[in-house]
């Protein structure tokens, strides 16, 4: 099924089927991370994190905050602005998601 969206358009992406391929899960997670509401916990965690570089084994070492992976379940939605690359990504995972114009 072709996605009828143009670059620059805002669309709502909804997971409609259980994701059973690891590559599709990574692609959908990357797309969902473009929604600012979904990555707010990661940004809040990064804001509160104070890097303290120190020497470890002769190298400068800094601990960084862990990435928060989204729990992708059926019915989860994200609102994102379409780019040419995201159109290709959405086409590759079209069997797992439903795309509607906003």
N, CA, C and O atoms as a printed pandas DataFrame, in Angstrom:
     atom_number atom_name residue_name chain_id  residue_number  x_coord  y_coord  z_coord
0              1         N          UNK        A               1    0.844   -1.170    0.000
1              2        CA          UNK        A               1    0.000    0.000    0.000
2              3         C          UNK        A               1    0.893    1.238    0.000
3              4         O          UNK        A               1    1.752    1.387    0.869
4              5         N          UNK        A               2    0.696    2.104   -0.951
5              6        CA          UNK        A               2    1.503    3.318   -1.060
6              7         C          UNK        A               2    1.015    4.358   -0.053
7              8         O          UNK        A               2   -0.179    4.486    0.218
8              9         N          UNK        A               3    1.969    5.084    0.482
9             10        CA          UNK        A               3    1.650    6.124    1.455
10            11         C          UNK        A               3    1.493    7.430    0.704
11            12         O          UNK        A               3    2.417    7.881    0.026
12            13         N          UNK        A               4    0.316    8.040    0.825
13            14        CA          UNK        A               4    0.045    9.264    0.075
14            15         C          UNK        A               4    0.310   10.484    0.952
15            16         O          UNK        A               4   -0.618   11.186    1.355
16            17         N          UNK        A               5    1.572   10.725    1.240
17            18        CA          UNK        A               5    1.983   11.891    2.023
18            19         C          UNK        A               5    3.104   12.592    1.270
19            20         O          UNK        A               5    3.874   11.958    0.548
20            21         N          UNK        A               6    3.186   13.882    1.441
21            22        CA          UNK        A               6    4.218   14.682    0.786
22            23         C          UNK        A               6    5.221   15.152    1.842
23            24         O          UNK        A               6    4.851   15.312    3.005
24            25         N          UNK        A               7    6.478   15.376    1.462
25            26        CA          UNK        A               7    7.456   15.903    2.416
26            27         C          UNK        A               7    6.991   17.245    2.985
27            28         O          UNK        A               7    6.515   18.112    2.251
28            29         N          UNK        A               8    7.134   17.401    4.293
29            30        CA          UNK        A               8    6.695   18.607    4.977
30            31         C          UNK        A               8    5.323   18.473    5.598
31            32         O          UNK        A               8    4.931   19.311    6.410
32            33         N          UNK        A               9    4.590   17.444    5.237
33            34        CA          UNK        A               9    3.249   17.224    5.765
34            35         C          UNK        A               9    3.341   16.548    7.133
35            36         O          UNK        A               9    4.255   15.761    7.380
36            37         N          UNK        A              10    2.406   16.849    8.009
37            38        CA          UNK        A              10    2.351   16.212    9.323
38            39         C          UNK        A              10    1.402   15.027    9.251
39            40         O          UNK        A              10    0.276   15.154    8.771
40            41         N          UNK        A              11    1.860   13.873    9.731
41            42        CA          UNK        A              11    1.042   12.663    9.698
42            43         C          UNK        A              11    1.020   12.023   11.076
43            44         O          UNK        A              11    1.892   12.263   11.911
44            45         N          UNK        A              12    0.002   11.203   11.289
45            46        CA          UNK        A              12   -0.116   10.422   12.524
46            47         C          UNK        A              12    0.137    8.966   12.159
47            48         O          UNK        A              12   -0.543    8.399   11.303
48            49         N          UNK        A              13    1.121    8.373   12.818
49            50        CA          UNK        A              13    1.501    6.987   12.571
50            51         C          UNK        A              13    1.028    6.151   13.758
51            52         O          UNK        A              13    1.349    6.450   14.908
52            53         N          UNK        A              14    0.261    5.100   13.463
53            54        CA          UNK        A              14   -0.275    4.216   14.501
54            55         C          UNK        A              14    0.194    2.794   14.228
55            56         O          UNK        A              14    0.130    2.324   13.092
56            57         N          UNK        A              15    0.666    2.109   15.264
57            58        CA          UNK        A              15    1.068    0.715   15.115
58            59         C          UNK        A              15   -0.201   -0.131   15.074
59            60         O          UNK        A              15   -1.010   -0.097   16.002
60            61         N          UNK        A              16   -0.369   -0.893   13.984
61            62        CA          UNK        A              16   -1.602   -1.646   13.797
62            63         C          UNK        A              16   -1.410   -3.155   13.899
63            64         O          UNK        A              16   -2.390   -3.900   13.911
64            65         N          UNK        A              17   -0.166   -3.616   13.973
65            66        CA          UNK        A              17    0.110   -5.049   13.992
66            67         C          UNK        A              17    1.339   -5.290   14.852
67            68         O          UNK        A              17    2.199   -4.415   14.946
68            69         N          UNK        A              18    1.443   -6.445   15.478
69            70        CA          UNK        A              18    2.602   -6.775   16.293
70            71         C          UNK        A              18    3.855   -6.796   15.417
71            72         O          UNK        A              18    3.863   -7.388   14.338
72            73         N          UNK        A              19    4.903   -6.144   15.895
73            74        CA          UNK        A              19    6.148   -6.036   15.129
74            75         C          UNK        A              19    6.977   -7.275   15.417
75            76         O          UNK        A              19    7.404   -7.491   16.551
76            77         N          UNK        A              20    7.210   -8.098   14.387
77            78        CA          UNK        A              20    7.921   -9.352   14.595
78            79         C          UNK        A              20    9.288   -9.385   13.921
79            80         O          UNK        A              20    9.960  -10.416   13.962
80            81         N          UNK        A              21    9.715   -8.292   13.305
81            82        CA          UNK        A              21   11.047   -8.215   12.698
82            83         C          UNK        A              21   11.867   -7.193   13.460
83            84         O          UNK        A              21   11.383   -6.097   13.743
84            85         N          UNK        A              22   13.103   -7.536   13.797
85            86        CA          UNK        A              22   13.969   -6.637   14.570
86            87         C          UNK        A              22   14.271   -5.366   13.783
87            88         O          UNK        A              22   14.294   -4.278   14.357
88            89         N          UNK        A              23   14.502   -5.489   12.483
89            90        CA          UNK        A              23   14.816   -4.316   11.663
90            91         C          UNK        A              23   13.623   -3.363   11.597
91            92         O          UNK        A              23   13.797   -2.145   11.621
92            93         N          UNK        A              24   12.423   -3.913   11.514
93            94        CA          UNK        A              24   11.220   -3.077   11.480
94            95         C          UNK        A              24   11.025   -2.379   12.819
95            96         O          UNK        A              24   10.613   -1.220   12.860
96            97         N          UNK        A              25   11.319   -3.079   13.921
97            98        CA          UNK        A              25   11.195   -2.471   15.252
98            99         C          UNK        A              25   12.150   -1.294   15.396
99           100         O          UNK        A              25   11.779   -0.257   15.946
100          101         N          UNK        A              26   13.390   -1.447   14.900
101          102        CA          UNK        A              26   14.358   -0.361   14.975
102          103         C          UNK        A              26   13.920    0.824   14.122
103          104         O          UNK        A              26   14.075    1.975   14.531
104          105         N          UNK        A              27   13.378    0.551   12.948
105          106        CA          UNK        A              27   12.926    1.625   12.066
106          107         C          UNK        A              27   11.757    2.380   12.686
107          108         O          UNK        A              27   11.730    3.610   12.667
108          109         N          UNK        A              28   10.801    1.654   13.231
109          110        CA          UNK        A              28    9.640    2.299   13.851
110          111         C          UNK        A              28   10.066    3.086   15.083
111          112         O          UNK        A              28    9.549    4.174   15.334
112          113         N          UNK        A              29   11.000    2.545   15.850
113          114        CA          UNK        A              29   11.484    3.271   17.029
114          115         C          UNK        A              29   12.189    4.561   16.602
115          116         O          UNK        A              29   12.019    5.599   17.243
116          117         N          UNK        A              30   12.971    4.504   15.534
117          118        CA          UNK        A              30   13.650    5.705   15.033
118          119         C          UNK        A              30   12.633    6.745   14.569
119          120         O          UNK        A              30   12.816    7.939   14.806
120          121         N          UNK        A              31   11.569    6.302   13.913
121          122        CA          UNK        A              31   10.530    7.227   13.474
122          123         C          UNK        A              31    9.781    7.817   14.656
123          124         O          UNK        A              31    9.495    9.014   14.680
124          125         N          UNK        A              32    9.461    6.978   15.640
125          126        CA          UNK        A              32    8.717    7.456   16.804
126          127         C          UNK        A              32    9.550    8.416   17.646
127          128         O          UNK        A              32    8.991    9.259   18.348
128          129         N          UNK        A              33   10.872    8.306   17.589
129          130        CA          UNK        A              33   11.737    9.207   18.351
130          131         C          UNK        A              33   11.738   10.620   17.772
131          132         O          UNK        A              33   12.304   11.527   18.382
132          133         N          UNK        A              34   11.128   10.824   16.628
133          134        CA          UNK        A              34   11.007   12.169   16.069
134          135         C          UNK        A              34    9.838   12.935   16.682
135          136         O          UNK        A              34    9.707   14.142   16.477
136          137         N          UNK        A              35    8.990   12.237   17.432
137          138        CA          UNK        A              35    7.886   12.877   18.133
138          139         C          UNK        A              35    8.398   13.380   19.471
139          140         O          UNK        A              35    8.821   12.588   20.313
140          141         N          UNK        A              36    8.362   14.684   19.672
141          142        CA          UNK        A              36    8.936   15.291   20.872
142          143         C          UNK        A              36    8.230   14.834   22.149
143          144         O          UNK        A              36    8.855   14.773   23.208
144          145         N          UNK        A              37    6.965   14.519   22.065
145          146        CA          UNK        A              37    6.235   14.087   23.253
146          147         C          UNK        A              37    6.714   12.718   23.738
147          148         O          UNK        A              37    6.684   12.445   24.938
148          149         N          UNK        A              38    7.150   11.863   22.828
149          150        CA          UNK        A              38    7.579   10.524   23.211
150          151         C          UNK        A              38    8.999   10.488   23.754
151          152         O          UNK        A              38    9.332    9.608   24.548
152          153         N          UNK        A              39    9.842   11.429   23.338
153          154        CA          UNK        A              39   11.235   11.429   23.805
154          155         C          UNK        A              39   11.473   12.436   24.920
155          156         O          UNK        A              39   12.620   12.718   25.264
156          157         N          UNK        A              40   10.399   12.984   25.490
157          158        CA          UNK        A              40   10.539   13.939   26.589
158          159         C          UNK        A              40   11.281   13.346   27.792
159          160         O          UNK        A              40   12.079   14.059   28.402
160          161         N          UNK        A              41   11.059   12.065   28.169
161          162        CA          UNK        A              41   11.826   11.522   29.295
162          163         C          UNK        A              41   13.333   11.465   29.016
163          164         O          UNK        A              41   14.136   11.699   29.919
164          165         N          UNK        A              42   13.715   11.161   27.789
165          166        CA          UNK        A              42   15.135   11.116   27.440
166          167         C          UNK        A              42   15.756   12.504   27.520
167          168         O          UNK        A              42   16.867   12.657   28.027
168          169         N          UNK        A              43   15.047   13.515   27.025
169          170        CA          UNK        A              43   15.570   14.878   27.089
170          171         C          UNK        A              43   15.634   15.377   28.535
171          172         O          UNK        A              43   16.573   16.081   28.907
172          173         N          UNK        A              44   14.643   15.017   29.345
173          174        CA          UNK        A              44   14.664   15.424   30.752
174          175         C          UNK        A              44   15.834   14.771   31.469
175          176         O          UNK        A              44   16.498   15.409   32.285
176          177         N          UNK        A              45   16.087   13.524   31.174
177          178        CA          UNK        A              45   17.207   12.808   31.788
178          179         C          UNK        A              45   18.537   13.415   31.358
179          180         O          UNK        A              45   19.447   13.548   32.177
180          181         N          UNK        A              46   18.662   13.784   30.088
181          182        CA          UNK        A              46   19.894   14.385   29.586
182          183         C          UNK        A              46   20.116   15.769   30.194
183          184         O          UNK        A              46   21.256   16.150   30.459
184          185         N          UNK        A              47   19.049   16.515   30.416
185          186        CA          UNK        A              47   19.159   17.853   30.988
186          187         C          UNK        A              47   19.685   17.813   32.413
187          188         O          UNK        A              47   20.465   18.677   32.814
188          189         N          UNK        A              48   19.259   16.812   33.183
189          190        CA          UNK        A              48   19.658   16.700   34.573
190          191         C          UNK        A              48   21.007   16.023   34.766
191          192         O          UNK        A              48   21.513   15.966   35.887
192          193         N          UNK        A              49   21.588   15.516   33.705
193          194        CA          UNK        A              49   22.830   14.762   33.800
194          195         C          UNK        A              49   24.018   15.713   33.758
195          196         O          UNK        A              49   24.106   16.570   32.879
196          197         N          UNK        A              50   24.928   15.558   34.710
197          198        CA          UNK        A              50   26.122   16.394   34.759
198          199         C          UNK        A              50   27.318   15.515   34.399
199          200         O          UNK        A              50   27.659   14.613   35.164
200          201         N          UNK        A              51   27.966   15.752   33.252
201          202        CA          UNK        A              51   29.114   14.913   32.885
202          203         C          UNK        A              51   30.329   15.243   33.765
203          204         O          UNK        A              51   30.697   16.408   33.914
204          205         N          UNK        A              52   30.930   14.231   34.328
205          206        CA          UNK        A              52   32.120   14.397   35.145
206          207         C          UNK        A              52   33.249   13.567   34.529
207          208         O          UNK        A              52   33.419   12.401   34.884
208          209         N          UNK        A              53   34.026   14.158   33.604
209          210        CA          UNK        A              53   35.104   13.382   32.988
210          211         C          UNK        A              53   36.184   13.034   34.010
211          212         O          UNK        A              53   36.507   13.829   34.893
212          213         N          UNK        A              54   36.730   11.835   33.868
213          214        CA          UNK        A              54   37.815   11.415   34.748
214          215         C          UNK        A              54   38.744   10.502   33.966
215          216         O          UNK        A              54   38.398   10.020   32.888
216          217         N          UNK        A              55   39.913   10.273   34.516
217          218        CA          UNK        A              55   40.862    9.373   33.868
218          219         C          UNK        A              55   40.534    7.944   34.267
219          220         O          UNK        A              55   40.359    7.632   35.444
220          221         N          UNK        A              56   40.458    7.102   33.280
221          222        CA          UNK        A              56   40.174    5.691   33.530
222          223         C          UNK        A              56   41.030    4.886   32.571
223          224         O          UNK        A              56   40.780    4.883   31.366
224          225         N          UNK        A              57   42.020    4.216   33.087
225          226        CA          UNK        A              57   42.919    3.441   32.227
226          227         C          UNK        A              57   43.754    4.328   31.340
227          228         O          UNK        A              57   44.124    3.916   30.241
228          229         N          UNK        A              58   44.063    5.523   31.775
229          230        CA          UNK        A              58   44.871    6.445   30.975
230          231         C          UNK        A              58   44.067    7.226   29.952
231          232         O          UNK        A              58   44.629    8.058   29.239
232          233         N          UNK        A              59   42.775    6.981   29.862
233          234        CA          UNK        A              59   41.918    7.663   28.891
234          235         C          UNK        A              59   40.921    8.543   29.630
235          236         O          UNK        A              59   40.541    8.248   30.763
236          237         N          UNK        A              60   40.503    9.618   28.988
237          238        CA          UNK        A              60   39.427   10.439   29.541
238          239         C          UNK        A              60   38.123    9.690   29.300
239          240         O          UNK        A              60   37.829    9.297   28.172
240          241         N          UNK        A              61   37.353    9.494   30.346
241          242        CA          UNK        A              61   36.125    8.714   30.280
242          243         C          UNK        A              61   34.994    9.518   30.890
243          244         O          UNK        A              61   35.145   10.098   31.966
244          245         N          UNK        A              62   33.860    9.554   30.202
245          246        CA          UNK        A              62   32.690   10.271   30.695
246          247         C          UNK        A              62   31.488    9.354   30.599
247          248         O          UNK        A              62   31.245    8.754   29.552
248          249         N          UNK        A              63   30.740    9.243   31.673
249          250        CA          UNK        A              63   29.505    8.464   31.642
250          251         C          UNK        A              63   28.422    9.305   30.990
251          252         O          UNK        A              63   28.313   10.504   31.250
252          253         N          UNK        A              64   27.634    8.681   30.155
253          254        CA          UNK        A              64   26.551    9.363   29.467
254          255         C          UNK        A              64   25.218    8.704   29.829
255          256         O          UNK        A              64   25.188    7.532   30.204
256          257         N          UNK        A              65   24.131    9.443   29.720
257          258        CA          UNK        A              65   22.832    8.840   30.071
258          259         C          UNK        A              65   22.459    7.732   29.092
259          260         O          UNK        A              65   22.741    7.829   27.897
260          261         N          UNK        A              66   21.828    6.685   29.602
261          262        CA          UNK        A              66   21.397    5.576   28.769
262          263         C          UNK        A              66   20.221    6.002   27.902
263          264         O          UNK        A              66   19.402    6.828   28.304
264          265         N          UNK        A              67   20.153    5.432   26.716
265          266        CA          UNK        A              67   19.028    5.712   25.836
266          267         C          UNK        A              67   17.801    4.963   26.353
267          268         O          UNK        A              67   17.896    3.809   26.772
268          269         N          UNK        A              68   16.676    5.621   26.320
269          270        CA          UNK        A              68   15.423    5.008   26.730
270          271         C          UNK        A              68   14.757    4.446   25.475
271          272         O          UNK        A              68   14.432    5.195   24.554
272          273         N          UNK        A              69   14.555    3.132   25.439
273          274        CA          UNK        A              69   13.902    2.508   24.292
274          275         C          UNK        A              69   12.397    2.538   24.504
275          276         O          UNK        A              69   11.902    2.260   25.597
276          277         N          UNK        A              70   11.688    2.875   23.453
277          278        CA          UNK        A              70   10.240    2.982   23.538
278          279         C          UNK        A              70    9.614    1.594   23.530
279          280         O          UNK        A              70   10.059    0.709   22.798
280          281         N          UNK        A              71    8.594    1.409   24.335
281          282        CA          UNK        A              71    7.832    0.165   24.302
282          283         C          UNK        A              71    6.797    0.277   23.202
283          284         O          UNK        A              71    5.792    0.969   23.363
284          285         N          UNK        A              72    7.027   -0.390   22.096
285          286        CA          UNK        A              72    6.146   -0.273   20.938
286          287         C          UNK        A              72    5.076   -1.357   20.993
287          288         O          UNK        A              72    5.372   -2.539   20.818
288          289         N          UNK        A              73    3.837   -0.952   21.237
289          290        CA          UNK        A              73    2.716   -1.882   21.319
290          291         C          UNK        A              73    1.645   -1.468   20.309
291          292         O          UNK        A              73    1.660   -0.357   19.780
292          293         N          UNK        A              74    0.743   -2.368   20.065
293          294        CA          UNK        A              74   -0.352   -2.078   19.143
294          295         C          UNK        A              74   -1.164   -0.913   19.694
295          296         O          UNK        A              74   -1.528   -0.902   20.870
296          297         N          UNK        A              75   -1.446    0.066   18.843
297          298        CA          UNK        A              75   -2.236    1.223   19.229
298          299         C          UNK        A              75   -1.408    2.444   19.580
299          300         O          UNK        A              75   -1.958    3.539   19.693
300          301         N          UNK        A              76   -0.102    2.291   19.757
301          302        CA          UNK        A              76    0.761    3.443   20.033
302          303         C          UNK        A              76    0.803    4.354   18.819
303          304         O          UNK        A              76    0.858    3.884   17.682
304          305         N          UNK        A              77    0.777    5.665   19.062
305          306        CA          UNK        A              77    0.762    6.624   17.964
306          307         C          UNK        A              77    1.867    7.652   18.138
307          308         O          UNK        A              77    2.330    7.920   19.247
308          309         N          UNK        A              78    2.271    8.213   17.023
309          310        CA          UNK        A              78    3.247    9.302   17.017
310          311         C          UNK        A              78    2.852   10.268   15.915
311          312         O          UNK        A              78    2.345    9.864   14.868
312          313         N          UNK        A              79    3.089   11.538   16.163
313          314        CA          UNK        A              79    2.838   12.572   15.168
314          315         C          UNK        A              79    4.183   13.073   14.694
315          316         O          UNK        A              79    5.000   13.525   15.496
316          317         N          UNK        A              80    4.420   12.996   13.392
317          318        CA          UNK        A              80    5.706   13.424   12.878
318          319         C          UNK        A              80    5.560   14.120   11.542
319          320         O          UNK        A              80    4.589   13.921   10.812
320          321         N          UNK        A              81    6.561   14.951   11.239
321          322        CA          UNK        A              81    6.616   15.650    9.962
322          323         C          UNK        A              81    7.357   14.774    8.970
323          324         O          UNK        A              81    8.435   14.262    9.270
324          325         N          UNK        A              82    6.789   14.603    7.802
325          326        CA          UNK        A              82    7.337   13.695    6.803
326          327         C          UNK        A              82    8.517   14.343    6.085
327          328         O          UNK        A              82    8.459   15.504    5.678
328          329         N          UNK        A              83    9.585   13.565    5.941
329          330        CA          UNK        A              83   10.736   13.939    5.130
330          331         C          UNK        A              83   10.871   12.890    4.030
331          332         O          UNK        A              83   10.234   11.840    4.117
332          333         N          UNK        A              84   11.674   13.138    3.004
333          334        CA          UNK        A              84   11.849   12.106    1.976
334          335         C          UNK        A              84   12.374   10.783    2.547
335          336         O          UNK        A              84   11.948    9.711    2.117
336          337         N          UNK        A              85   13.294   10.854    3.509
337          338        CA          UNK        A              85   13.812    9.621    4.113
338          339         C          UNK        A              85   12.756    8.917    4.947
339          340         O          UNK        A              85   12.670    7.689    4.925
340          341         N          UNK        A              86   11.951    9.673    5.682
341          342        CA          UNK        A              86   10.929    9.030    6.503
342          343         C          UNK        A              86    9.842    8.393    5.637
343          344         O          UNK        A              86    9.205    7.431    6.064
344          345         N          UNK        A              87    9.619    8.915    4.429
345          346        CA          UNK        A              87    8.676    8.265    3.506
346          347         C          UNK        A              87    9.178    6.875    3.130
347          348         O          UNK        A              87    8.395    5.927    3.069
348          349         N          UNK        A              88   10.483    6.749    2.878
349          350        CA          UNK        A              88   11.063    5.441    2.554
350          351         C          UNK        A              88   10.962    4.511    3.759
351          352         O          UNK        A              88   10.645    3.330    3.615
352          353         N          UNK        A              89   11.232    5.048    4.945
353          354        CA          UNK        A              89   11.140    4.236    6.155
354          355         C          UNK        A              89    9.706    3.770    6.405
355          356         O          UNK        A              89    9.480    2.614    6.761
356          357         N          UNK        A              90    8.746    4.665    6.221
357          358        CA          UNK        A              90    7.346    4.293    6.421
358          359         C          UNK        A              90    6.902    3.244    5.400
359          360         O          UNK        A              90    6.117    2.353    5.724
360          361         N          UNK        A              91    7.400    3.350    4.181
361          362        CA          UNK        A              91    7.053    2.362    3.159
362          363         C          UNK        A              91    7.615    0.986    3.512
363          364         O          UNK        A              91    6.994   -0.035    3.214
364          365         N          UNK        A              92    8.793    0.957    4.149
365          366        CA          UNK        A              92    9.404   -0.332    4.488
366          367         C          UNK        A              92    8.691   -1.019    5.646
367          368         O          UNK        A              92    8.778   -2.240    5.778
368          369         N          UNK        A              93    7.989   -0.268    6.486
369          370        CA          UNK        A              93    7.274   -0.864    7.621
370          371         C          UNK        A              93    5.767   -0.702    7.478
371          372         O          UNK        A              93    5.040   -0.706    8.471
372          373         N          UNK        A              94    5.302   -0.561    6.252
373          374        CA          UNK        A              94    3.881   -0.298    6.000
374          375         C          UNK        A              94    2.979   -1.436    6.473
375          376         O          UNK        A              94    1.799   -1.210    6.739
376          377         N          UNK        A              95    3.510   -2.654    6.583
377          378        CA          UNK        A              95    2.678   -3.769    7.038
378          379         C          UNK        A              95    2.375   -3.688    8.531
379          380         O          UNK        A              95    1.428   -4.316    9.004
380          381         N          UNK        A              96    3.172   -2.920    9.280
381          382        CA          UNK        A              96    3.007   -2.842   10.727
382          383         C          UNK        A              96    2.345   -1.555   11.195
383          384         O          UNK        A              96    1.858   -1.493   12.325
384          385         N          UNK        A              97    2.315   -0.520   10.351
385          386        CA          UNK        A              97    1.785    0.766   10.777
386          387         C          UNK        A              97    0.683    1.242    9.860
387          388         O          UNK        A              97    0.548    0.789    8.724
388          389         N          UNK        A              98   -0.102    2.169   10.383
389          390        CA          UNK        A              98   -1.155    2.830    9.622
390          391         C          UNK        A              98   -0.841    4.327    9.642
391          392         O          UNK        A              98   -0.647    4.910   10.709
392          393         N          UNK        A              99   -0.791    4.943    8.468
393          394        CA          UNK        A              99   -0.418    6.343    8.346
394          395         C          UNK        A              99   -1.640    7.137    7.903
395          396         O          UNK        A              99   -2.285    6.806    6.909
396          397         N          UNK        A             100   -1.950    8.197    8.663
397          398        CA          UNK        A             100   -3.077    9.067    8.310
398          399         C          UNK        A             100   -2.587   10.493    8.300
399          400         O          UNK        A             100   -1.830   10.904    9.180
400          401         N          UNK        A             101   -3.023   11.261    7.294
401          402        CA          UNK        A             101   -2.715   12.687    7.257
402          403         C          UNK        A             101   -3.426   13.412    8.364
403          404         O          UNK        A             101   -4.485   12.985    8.824
404          405         N          UNK        A             102   -2.846   14.511    8.793
405          406        CA          UNK        A             102   -3.451   15.229    9.910
406          407         C          UNK        A             102   -4.235   16.419    9.461
407          408         O          UNK        A             102   -4.808   17.129   10.287
